[in-house]
Amino acid sequence: MVVAFFEGLGQYLNLHANVAIYGPFNYQGQFSSDSNAQFDMWLKQNNPQSGIRDIEWITSLASDQGLSLQADTSMPANNRLLHFSRS
């Protein structure tokens, strides 16, 4: 699902497009909080293909589609706002 999302972005985004993604992310395979670890378990119980993703994987998928990370901003409740742009 995540791979298809980024492939779709690569197909349909114009040059100089911006993309914002909001949610929890892991860094170097580590949860940023105990609540995110619990949330990940809950997600996987409901859908084994779901779960909190590693930012390194996300930025790699984005890069494959010509998107580069412009900002990684801390948000409430252990979430992040990732800003990508295509140039």
C-alpha positions in Angstrom: 0.0 0.0 0.0 2.8 2.5 0.9 4.8 1.5 -2.2 1.7 2.0 -4.4 1.1 5.4 -2.8 4.6 6.6 -3.7 4.4 5.1 -7.2 1.2 7.0 -7.7 2.9 10.2 -6.6 5.7 9.6 -9.1 3.2 9.1 -11.9 0.9 12.0 -11.2 2.9 14.8 -9.5 4.1 17.7 -11.5 7.5 19.2 -11.4 7.9 21.4 -8.3 5.1 19.7 -6.5 5.0 19.5 -2.7 3.7 16.5 -0.6 3.0 16.5 3.2 2.7 13.3 5.1 1.5 13.3 8.7 1.8 10.5 11.2 4.1 8.5 13.5 7.4 7.3 12.1 10.2 5.1 13.4 13.8 6.3 13.2 16.5 3.6 12.6 14.0 0.9 13.4 13.2 2.4 16.8 9.9 3.7 18.1 10.0 7.3 19.2 7.7 6.6 22.2 6.1 3.7 24.1 2.7 4.9 22.9 3.8 4.6 19.3 5.0 1.0 20.0 1.6 0.2 21.5 -0.2 1.9 18.5 2.0 -0.2 16.1 0.8 -3.4 17.8 -2.8 -2.3 17.6 -2.5 -1.5 13.9 -0.9 -4.9 13.2 -3.6 -6.7 15.1 -6.2 -5.1 12.8 -4.2 -5.5 9.7 -0.8 -7.4 9.7 0.4 -5.4 6.6 -0.1 -2.2 8.6 2.1 -0.5 11.2 4.4 2.4 11.8 7.0 2.8 9.0 10.6 3.7 9.2 11.4 7.2 8.0 14.5 5.8 6.2 12.2 3.6 4.0 9.8 6.4 3.4 12.5 8.8 2.3 13.9 6.1 0.0 10.5 5.5 -1.6 10.1 9.2 -2.1 13.6 9.6 -3.5 12.8 6.8 -6.1 10.0 9.1 -7.3 12.1 12.3 -7.5 11.0 13.6 -4.1 13.4 15.0 -1.5 12.7 15.6 2.1 12.6 19.3 2.9 11.4 19.2 6.5 10.7 16.8 9.3 8.6 18.6 11.9 7.6 17.4 15.3 3.8 17.4 15.9 1.6 16.6 18.9 1.1 13.1 20.1 4.4 11.8 18.9 3.5 12.4 15.2 5.6 14.0 12.5 4.9 16.2 9.5 7.1 15.3 6.6 7.4 17.8 3.7 8.7 16.5 0.4 9.2 18.4 -2.8 9.9 17.4 -6.4 12.3 19.4 -8.5 
